Amino acid sequence: MEFRGAHILSVQQFNREDVDTIFSVADSMEPYAHRLRMTKVLDGAILGNMFFEPSTRTRVSFGCAFNLLGGEVRETTDVKASSISKGESLYDTARVISGYSDAIVMRHPQVGAVAEFAKASRVPVINGGDGSNEHPSQALLDLYTIRKELHSKGRGIDDMHIAMVGDLKHGRTVHSLSQLLMLYKNIKFTLISPKELRMPEDIVSNLRNAGNQVIETEDMEKGLSDNDTVYLTRIQEERFTTKLEADIYRGRFRLNQAIYTRNCQPNTVIMHPLPRDSRADANELDNDLNQHPNLAIFRQTDNGVLVRMALFALILDVTEQIDDSSSKVNWYTEGRFE
């Protein structure tokens, strides 16, 4: 794809070469993301961060990524704080905010809303999540993490086995990651969920039509065996009609040290897009795994900054200029990313 000036709305935009390009640029961002050097390549540029649904990691890491490239961030974090609450259309909002910004990241609870917004925008728009549909930058950082974790163990993405666990019906992170993995060869998917929260049938069909093996099961312990990666998700309470409906499934599938040791391979990577629900009745990923060397959830969040810096550098066409405006940092940063 042509990255310059492009919207990033869906993982279906990418081929494998595109993903390799993003990951190569992300690798080059490490000195800046790890505060070894700083760059002002986006000095004067403004990011419009528009989040109409709750977010911590996605919102803050996109803002951080833009800041680390030297740009400034303006945020809208609630529909009630915007003119949409007064009846303004997405079209009008897009026309206005894109006049104030050089790039926009948007999260919206409605499927397709970000794509609709992008049609009217005068600057590139990145989808930060649209309802239960897609979350392309999360899928990219997840895949980037998988690549790095497996590489450290002498393996690659082709031919890997991955178990996805939890609310696969509403989890946009697993929807996007599954579709992105179709760019790779001979992936085995084990989809572990209650039958009511199964992966959407169209995604399962696409996975199988692409030549991948797909196993669907409600038996978590059986499904955890023989995987390179286990990717857990929380019950997406906000996608249910009532909290009571979500509570039916909360805590159904949990991973702790004992279950991991009993069922997983010794080098199985543990991932989760976060936030993990640590309440006693949920606790899908137990704190007793916090020091486990294969727990990659915080490496995931660090990698999110690298990938999002790469997306900004590509769509704003500054990848060749980053080092030209770089310098050493002046503050203490040692050991943070070890």
Secondary structure, DSSP 8 states (H G I E B T S, - for coil): ---TT--B--GGG--HHHHHHHHHHHHHTHHHHTTSEEE-TTTT-EEEEEESS--SHHHHHHHHHHHHTT-EEEEE--GGGSGGGGT--HHHHHHHHHHH-SEEEEEESSTTHHHHHHHH-SS-EEEEEETTS--HHHHHHHHHHHHHHHHTTT--STT-EEEEES-TTT-HHHHHHHHHHTTSSS-EEEEE--GGG---HHHHHHHHHTT-EEEEES-HHHHTTT-SEEEE----GGGSSSHHHHHTTTTSS-B-HHHHHHHS-TT-EEE--S----STTT-SB-GGGTT-TTB-HHHHHHHHHHHHHHHHHHHTT-TTTTGGGEEE--S--TTTT-
